[in-house]
Amino acid sequence: MPAPSAPSPASAAAPGAPEIPSAGPAAERPRGRALSAAIAALLTLTAVSALFESFSGLHDASVVSVAALLGASVVGLPRMGARERLLLTVSLAVGAWVALTVPDAGGAIYEALDRAAFLAAFMLLLAVLRDGAQSSADVETCGAWLTRQPPARRYGAIATGSHVLFLLINIGTLSLLAPLIRAGIRDSRAAGDDPEVVAAKERRQHSAQIRGWACAIIWAPTTVTQAVLAAMFPQADTRIVLAGGIGWAVLVLLAGMGEDRLRFRGLSRRMAARGATARRAPLPAPREALAGIAVVCLGLGGVALGVSLWAGVGVVTALMLGAPLLTLVWIYCQGLSKGRSAPDALYETARRGRRIVTRTTPESAPEAYTLAFAGFIGAMAATLVPPGVLGETAAAIPAWALLMIPPLVMCIGVQFALTPMLFAVFFGQALASAPLPVDPALMVLSLGGGWCLAMTCSPFGAGALVLSRATGLSAAKLTWGWNLPYTGLAALLLAGWLALLNELV
C-alpha cells in the first residue's frame, strides 16, 4: 500500500477507522447506531456469502457477496476516511475506463468485483482473531515479557514475538506491543537513564517490532497477501511458498539483529563507563502463557489443515472458516479459565460473538474497503494491458530480473501512497496466465517479499501508520529515518534468496 495519542493494547483498528461518535444530540445517536448496524449487516453478508461461494462454488452466492459489498460501500461512504474515498474514486474511474475501452468488459469488471468481495471477506473473517487476543491474559503476559528482555536479547525477542503474534492478530500486533514498549521507555526515562540510552531503546525496540511484523507477510497463511497471491497463482506449490518464505524471514531476522548490534555496538561500553544505565531485572519466562499461545497457533493451523483436507479447498479459504470458529472456542476457554461455569462461559461467548458482528465488523470496515478497492484497481489495470504483452516481456528477461522487478516497483510505488495490494494484483493477474521462465511459487515469494519491503521503507504503509498512531512517532522517522538501510539489506537478501531458490526448484 497516512502524532495522535496512543491507543490501548486492545486497539487494532486500521488507519482511517471510524471514531466512536461522542455523545451528541439524541436525534444524532440513533442515526449513528443505525448506520453502524447497516454497515455491519452488509459487511457480514459480504463475508458469509463470499465464504459460502468459496466452499460451494455457487454463482448466486457470488452475486450476493458482490451486491453486499457495493451496498456497504455506498452506505459506509460517510464513515470512510480520505484514503478509502480516494481509492473508491480511482476504482470508479478505472472501472469506467475499462467499460469504455475493453471489449466485453462486463465479465472482467464482475470478476474484479468478485475478487474484491473475497478480499474484503478475508480481512473481516481473519480480523475476529483480534477479539480473542485482546482479552487474552496469555497474549498480554507474553508481550510484557518480550519487552523486558536484557538488551542483548531484546531485539531478537521483540522481532520474533511480533513475527509469531502476526499469525493471530495481524496488524493488531503493533497496537498490542507498542504501549508495552512505550511504558518501558517511560520507566527508563523516569529512572534517570542517559538520554542516549532512552533514544536507543526507543529506536531499537520499535524497529524490531515493525521489522519482525513485516517479514511475516511473505509466508504467514493468515495474511491477506497469501489470500491474494494464492488466488492469482493457484498452481504455486504451497510447500515451496512456506519453506521459501520462512527461510527468508529467518535470514532477515538474523540480519536485522546483526544490523542492530553493529549500529549500537559502542553504546553499552559508553554507558558502562559513565555508570549511566539503570537496568530492570528481566521477567521470568511465562511458560504457561507461552504454551497457551502455542496451543492457539497450532490450533489455528490444525483447524485450517483439517478444513482444507475435508472440504478440498485451499488453506487460505479454510482459514476464513477456521479463524472465527477458533476465536469463539478461545473466548469460551478464557471464560472457563476465569472461573466461570460452563453455561456462563457459553453465554459470554455468545455475547462476545454478537459484539464481533455489531462492533468489530464495522470497525474493520476501513481495512476491508482498502483491500477491496485496491484489489479492484489492480485487476482493472491489468485488464487494460494488452494480452500477452507482460508475458512476452517476462519471457525475454533473465529470471533474477523478473523476480526482483515487482519488489522494486512496489517499493517505489508505496512512496507515493499507493498500496502494495494494487501492485500485487496487477502483476499477479497480468503474469498468472503467461508462460513464465520461473516457478509460480517463486513469483508468489517475489510479490510477497516486495510487500514486506514496502512496509518498512514507506511512511504510507499500513504498519508504519498504525505504529505511528500507537506511539506518537512520525511514520517518516519509523521508516525513512530508522529503517531504510535495513530495507536495502533485506532487499539484497531477497534477491540472493530468490536466485538460490530458482536454481534449486
C-alpha positions in Angstrom: 0.0 0.0 0.0 -1.2 8.1 6.1 1.1 12.1 16.5 -2.0 11.3 18.0 -2.4 9.8 21.3 -1.5 6.1 21.8 -4.4 3.6 21.8 -4.7 0.9 24.3 -3.3 -2.6 23.6 -6.7 -3.7 22.6 -6.9 -1.2 19.8 -6.1 -2.7 16.4 -8.1 -0.6 14.1 -6.5 0.4 10.8 -5.7 3.9 9.8 -8.8 5.8 8.9 -11.0 3.6 11.1 -14.2 5.5 12.1 -14.1 7.0 15.5 -16.7 6.1 18.1 -19.1 9.1 17.9 -19.1 11.3 21.0 -22.4 11.8 22.9 -24.4 14.4 21.0 -28.0 15.3 20.5 -30.4 12.5 21.0 -31.5 12.7 17.4 -28.0 12.0 16.1 -27.2 9.0 18.2 -29.9 6.7 16.7 -28.7 7.7 13.2 -25.2 6.8 14.1 -26.3 3.4 15.5 -28.4 2.7 12.5 -25.5 3.5 10.1 -23.2 1.2 12.1 -25.9 -1.6 12.1 -26.3 -1.2 8.3 -22.6 -1.4 7.7 -22.3 -4.4 10.0 -25.1 -6.2 8.3 -23.9 -5.6 4.8 -20.3 -6.5 5.5 -21.3 -9.6 7.4 -23.4 -10.6 4.4 -20.4 -10.0 2.1 -18.2 -12.2 4.3 -20.7 -15.0 4.7 -21.7 -15.1 1.0 -18.0 -15.0 -0.2 -17.2 -17.8 2.2 -20.2 -19.8 1.1 -19.2 -19.3 -2.6 -15.6 -20.4 -1.8 -16.8 -23.7 -0.4 -19.8 -24.3 -2.7 -18.9 -22.6 -6.0 -22.4 -21.3 -6.4 -22.6 -18.3 -8.6 -25.6 -16.9 -6.8 -23.5 -16.6 -3.6 -21.0 -14.6 -5.6 -23.8 -12.3 -6.8 -24.9 -11.7 -3.2 -21.4 -11.0 -1.9 -20.7 -8.5 -4.7 -24.0 -6.8 -4.2 -23.5 -6.6 -0.4 -20.0 -5.1 -0.9 -21.3 -2.5 -3.2 -24.1 -1.7 -0.8 -21.7 -1.5 2.1 -19.5 0.9 0.1 -22.4 3.2 -0.6 -23.9 3.1 2.9 -20.4 3.4 4.5 -19.3 6.4 2.5 -20.0 8.9 5.4 -17.6 6.8 7.6 -14.8 6.5 5.1 -11.5 8.3 5.6 -9.6 10.2 2.9 -7.7 7.1 1.9 -10.8 4.9 1.3 -12.5 7.7 -0.6 -9.5 8.2 -2.8 -9.3 4.5 -3.6 -13.1 4.4 -4.3 -12.8 7.3 -6.6 -9.9 5.7 -8.5 -11.9 2.4 -8.6 -14.9 4.2 -10.3 -12.6 5.9 -12.7 -10.6 2.9 -13.8 -13.8 0.8 -13.9 -15.4 3.4 -16.3 -12.2 3.4 -18.4 -12.3 -0.4 -18.8 -16.0 -0.3 -19.6 -15.5 2.2 -22.3 -12.3 0.8 -23.9 -12.2 -3.0 -23.4 -14.4 -5.3 -25.4 -16.8 -7.5 -23.3 -15.7 -5.5 -20.3 -18.7 -6.7 -18.2 -17.1 -10.1 -17.4 -13.8 -8.6 -16.4 -15.5 -6.0 -14.2 -17.6 -8.6 -12.5 -14.6 -10.9 -11.9 -12.7 -8.0 -10.3 -15.7 -7.2 -8.1 -15.9 -10.9 -7.1 -12.2 -10.8 -6.1 -12.7 -7.6 -4.2 -15.5 -9.2 -2.2 -13.3 -12.2 -1.4 -10.5 -9.9 -0.2 -13.0 -7.9 2.0 -14.3 -11.2 3.4 -10.8 -12.5 4.1 -10.0 -9.3 6.1 -13.3 -9.3 8.0 -13.1 -13.0 8.9 -9.5 -13.0 10.0 -9.9 -9.8 12.0 -12.0 -11.7 14.5 -8.9 -13.3 15.9 -8.1 -9.9 17.4 -11.1 -10.2 19.6 -9.8 -13.3 21.2 -6.3 -11.9 21.6 -7.4 -8.6 23.1 -9.0 -10.4 26.1 -6.2 -13.0 26.4 -4.1 -12.8 29.5 -1.6 -15.0 27.8 -1.0 -12.5 25.0 -0.6 -9.6 27.4 1.8 -11.6 29.6 3.9 -12.7 26.6 4.0 -9.1 25.3 5.2 -7.7 28.6 7.9 -10.5 28.8 9.2 -9.8 25.3 9.7 -6.1 26.1 11.5 -6.8 29.4 14.4 -8.8 27.9 18.0 -7.8 28.5 19.4 -5.5 25.8 21.4 -8.3 24.1 18.3 -10.4 23.7 15.6 -7.7 23.4 15.8 -7.2 19.6 15.5 -10.9 18.8 12.7 -11.3 21.4 10.6 -8.5 20.1 11.2 -9.2 16.4 10.4 -12.9 16.9 7.4 -12.2 19.1 6.0 -9.7 16.6 6.5 -12.3 13.9 4.7 -15.0 15.8 1.9 -12.8 17.1 1.2 -11.7 13.5 -0.3 -15.1 12.9 -3.0 -14.3 15.4 -3.7 -10.6 15.4 -2.1 -9.4 12.2 -1.7 -5.6 12.3 -3.1 -5.7 15.9 0.4 -6.9 16.9 1.7 -3.4 16.5 -1.0 -1.9 18.7 -0.6 -4.6 21.3 3.2 -4.3 21.8 3.7 -0.6 21.2 2.1 0.6 24.5 4.2 -2.0 26.4 7.3 -0.7 24.8 6.3 2.9 25.5 5.8 2.0 29.2 9.3 0.6 29.4 10.7 3.7 27.8 8.9 5.9 30.2 10.2 3.9 33.1 13.7 4.1 31.7 13.4 7.9 31.5 11.9 8.2 35.0 14.7 6.1 36.4 17.2 8.7 35.2 18.7 6.7 32.3 21.0 8.6 30.0 19.1 10.3 27.1 21.2 8.4 24.6 20.2 5.1 26.2 16.5 6.1 26.2 16.7 7.2 22.5 18.5 3.9 21.6 15.8 1.8 23.4 13.1 3.6 21.6 14.6 3.1 18.2 15.8 -0.5 18.7 12.5 -1.8 20.1 10.2 -0.1 17.7 12.4 -1.1 14.7 12.5 -4.7 15.9 8.7 -4.6 16.2 7.9 -3.4 12.7 10.6 -5.5 11.1 9.6 -8.7 12.7 5.9 -8.0 11.9 6.6 -7.1 8.3 8.7 -10.1 7.3 5.9 -12.5 8.3 3.9 -11.2 5.3 5.9 -13.3 2.9 4.7 -16.7 4.3 2.1 -16.4 7.0 -1.2 -18.1 5.8 -3.3 -15.7 7.9 -2.2 -12.7 5.8 -4.2 -11.1 3.0 -1.0 -11.3 0.9 -1.3 -15.1 0.8 -5.1 -14.8 0.0 -4.4 -12.6 -2.9 -1.4 -14.5 -4.3 -2.9 -17.9 -3.8 -5.9 -16.8 -5.9 -3.6 -15.4 -8.6 -1.2 -18.4 -8.8 -3.3 -21.4 -7.8 -0.7 -23.7 -9.4 2.0 -22.5 -6.9 3.3 -25.2 -4.6 2.3 -24.2 -1.1 5.2 -26.1 0.4 7.7 -24.1 -1.6 6.0 -20.8 -0.6 6.0 -21.8 3.1 9.6 -23.1 3.2 10.9 -20.3 1.0 9.1 -17.6 2.9 10.1 -18.9 6.3 13.7 -19.3 5.1 13.9 -15.7 4.0 12.2 -14.5 7.2 14.8 -16.2 9.3 17.6 -14.7 7.2 16.1 -11.2 7.6 15.5 -11.6 11.3 19.2 -12.6 11.8 20.4 -9.8 9.5 18.3 -7.3 11.4 19.7 -8.5 14.7 23.2 -8.1 13.3 22.5 -4.6 11.9 21.1 -3.6 15.3 24.1 -4.8 17.2 26.5 -3.2 14.8 24.8 0.1 14.9 24.7 0.2 18.7 27.9 -1.8 19.4 29.6 1.0 21.4 26.6 2.1 23.4 26.8 -0.4 26.3 30.5 0.3 26.8 30.0 4.1 26.8 27.1 3.8 29.3 29.0 1.3 31.5 31.9 3.8 31.6 29.6 6.6 32.7 27.7 4.3 35.1 24.6 5.9 33.5 22.4 2.8 32.9 19.8 1.6 35.4 18.5 -1.8 34.3 15.4 -3.6 35.4 15.6 -7.3 36.0 14.1 -9.3 33.2 10.8 -11.1 33.8 11.0 -14.9 34.1 9.8 -16.8 31.1 6.0 -17.2 31.3 5.9 -20.8 30.4 2.1 -21.3 30.8 1.4 -18.1 28.7 3.8 -19.2 26.0 2.3 -22.7 26.0 -1.2 -21.1 25.7 -0.2 -19.0 22.7 1.5 -22.1 21.1 -1.7 -24.1 21.5 -3.7 -21.3 19.8 -1.3 -21.1 16.9 -1.2 -24.8 16.5 -4.9 -25.0 16.8 -5.4 -22.4 14.1 -3.0 -24.4 11.8 -4.7 -27.7 12.7 -8.2 -26.3 12.0 -7.2 -24.8 8.7 -5.5 -28.0 7.6 -8.4 -30.2 8.7 -11.0 -28.0 6.9 -8.7 -27.8 3.8 -8.5 -31.6 3.6 -12.1 -32.2 4.5 -13.6 -29.7 2.1 -10.9 -29.8 -0.7 -10.3 -26.1 -0.5 -7.1 -24.1 -0.2 -5.5 -23.3 3.2 -6.4 -19.6 2.9 -10.1 -20.4 2.3 -10.0 -22.9 5.1 -8.6 -20.2 7.4 -11.5 -17.9 6.6 -13.8 -20.5 8.2 -11.4 -21.7 10.9 -10.5 -18.3 12.3 -14.0 -17.4 13.6 -14.5 -20.9 14.9 -11.2 -20.9 16.8 -11.9 -17.4 18.1 -15.2 -18.5 19.7 -13.5 -21.6 21.3 -10.7 -19.3 22.5 -13.1 -16.9 24.1 -15.0 -19.8 25.7 -11.8 -21.2 27.2 -10.8 -17.8 28.5 -14.2 -17.7 30.4 -13.5 -21.1 31.9 -10.0 -20.0 33.0 -11.5 -17.1 34.8 -13.6 -19.4 37.0 -16.9 -19.1 35.1 -19.2 -22.1 34.9 -19.6 -23.7 31.5 -23.1 -22.1 30.9 -21.8 -18.7 32.0 -18.8 -19.1 29.7 -21.0 -20.1 26.9 -23.3 -17.1 27.5 -20.2 -14.8 27.5 -19.0 -16.4 24.2 -22.4 -15.7 22.6 -22.4 -12.1 23.9 -18.9 -11.6 22.5 -19.9 -13.2 19.2 -22.7 -10.7 18.9 -20.3 -7.9 19.6 -17.9 -9.2 16.9 -20.7 -8.8 14.4 -22.0 -5.4 15.6 -18.8 -3.7 16.7 -15.7 -5.4 15.3 -17.1 -5.8 11.8 -17.8 -2.0 11.2 -14.5 -1.2 13.0 -12.7 -3.4 10.5 -14.5 -1.7 7.5 -11.6 0.7 6.6 -9.3 -2.3 6.2 -11.9 -4.2 4.2 -12.6 -1.3 1.9 -8.9 -0.6 1.3 -8.2 -4.1 0.3 -11.3 -4.5 -1.8 -10.8 -1.2 -3.7 -7.1 -1.7 -4.2 -7.7 -5.3 -5.5 -10.3 -4.0 -7.9 -8.0 -1.2 -9.2 -5.1 -3.7 -9.7 -7.4 -6.1 -11.6 -8.7 -3.4 -13.8 -5.2 -2.0 -14.5 -4.1 -5.5 -15.6 -7.2 -5.7 -17.9 -6.0 -2.6 -19.7 -2.7 -4.2 -20.6 -2.9 -5.9 -24.0 -3.0 -9.7 -23.5 0.4 -11.4 -23.6 2.5 -8.2 -23.5 3.8 -8.7 -20.0 4.1 -12.4 -20.6 6.3 -11.9 -23.7 8.4 -9.3 -21.8 8.8 -11.6 -18.8 10.0 -14.5 -21.1 12.6 -12.2 -22.6 14.4 -11.1 -19.4 16.6 -13.1 -17.0 14.8 -15.0 -14.2 16.6 -13.0 -11.5 15.4 -9.7 -13.0 11.8 -11.0 -13.4 11.8 -12.0 -9.7 13.2 -8.6 -8.4 11.3 -6.1 -10.7 8.0 -6.5 -8.8 9.5 -5.8 -5.4 11.4 -2.8 -6.7 8.3 -1.4 -8.3 6.3 -1.9 -5.1 8.9 -0.1 -3.0 8.8 2.8 -5.4 5.1 2.9 -5.7 4.4 3.0 -2.0 6.5 6.1 -1.7 3.5 7.8 -3.5 1.0 6.3 -1.0 0.0 3.5 -3.4 -0.9 0.3 -1.6 1.2 -2.8 -2.3 -2.1 -4.6 -2.9 -2.6 -2.7 -6.1 0.8 -3.9 -7.5 0.4 -7.4 -6.3 -3.0 -7.8 -8.0 -1.7 -6.1 -11.2 1.4 -8.2 -11.5 -0.4 -11.3 -10.4 -3.3 -11.0 -12.9 -1.0 -9.9 -15.8 1.5 -12.7 -15.3 -0.6 -15.6 -13.8 -1.6 -17.0 -17.2 1.7 -16.2 -19.0 4.3 -18.9 -19.7 6.9 -17.8 -17.1 10.6 -18.7 -17.0 10.3 -19.2 -13.2 8.3 -21.4 -10.9 4.9 -19.8 -9.9 5.8 -20.3 -6.2 8.8 -18.1 -6.8 6.6 -15.3 -8.2 4.4 -15.6 -5.1 7.6 -15.2 -3.0 8.7 -12.3 -5.1 5.4 -10.4 -4.7 5.2 -11.3 -1.1 8.7 -10.2 -0.5 8.1 -6.9 -2.2 5.0 -6.4 0.1 7.3 -7.0 3.1 9.9 -4.5 2.0 7.2 -1.9 1.3 6.1 -2.0 4.9 9.5 -0.8 6.3 10.5 1.6 3.5 7.5 3.9 3.2 5.7 6.1 5.8 2.4 5.4 3.9 2.5 1.6 4.6 -0.2 0.2 6.9 2.3 -0.9 9.5 4.1 2.5 9.8 0.7 4.3 10.0 -0.6 2.1 12.8 2.7 2.2 14.7 2.8 6.0 14.4 -0.7 6.2 15.8 0.2 4.0 18.7 3.5 5.7 19.6 3.2 9.3 18.6 6.4 8.9 16.5 6.5 10.2 12.9 5.8 7.5 10.3 8.6 9.0 8.3 11.0 8.5 11.2 9.9 4.9 11.7 10.6 4.1 8.1 12.8 6.6 6.2 14.7 7.6 9.3 15.3 4.3 11.0 14.7 1.5 8.5 15.9 2.4 5.0 19.4 0.8 5.4 17.7 -2.3 6.8 15.3 -2.4 4.0 18.1 -2.2 1.5 19.8 -5.1 3.2 16.6 -7.1 3.3 16.2 -6.4 -0.5 19.6 -7.8 -1.2 18.9 -10.9 0.8 15.6 -11.3 -1.0 17.4 -11.1 -4.4 20.0 -13.6 -3.4 17.5 -16.0 -1.8 15.2 -16.0 -4.8 18.2 -16.5 -7.1 19.2 -19.5 -5.0 15.7 -21.0 -4.9 15.4 -20.5 -8.7 18.4 -22.8 -9.1 17.1 -25.4 -6.7 13.4 -25.6 -7.7 
